[in-house]
Amino acid sequence: MQDNEKHTLYIPQGLKTQVEIFDGFGKEELFKTIIITLIAALVDGVIYLITKNTAITVVFILTAIAGSVMMLTKDKTNISVVDQIGFMIRFFRSQKKYKYKYLDEWK
């Protein structure tokens, strides 16, 4: 090898650490979707008891399932909509003003 030859570092992108059911949706997202579906089923049962309308309950449960899958599926950057909302909430709660008191350091 020559000393002036450049050595480049190859960093692979898009590696997945988990087995995915489809691109961006793995076992963890499936588990969260099942929990959301169970909660939506309970709410759906209450809606059915109040309205006695089957069409509303079917549309509600299907919307809950499809919405949870869409919001939990991760993109190429490995961030989902739910993750992004969590980042935004954490940012808004973080400290924004840093009070500074000037001190004469040459006393």
ABEGO torsion letter per residue (X at the ends): XBAABBBBBBBBBGBBABBBABBGBBAAAAAAAAAAAAAAAAAAAAAAAAAGBAAAAAAAAAAAAAAAAAAABBBAAGBBAAAAAAAAAAAAABBABBBBBBBBAAX
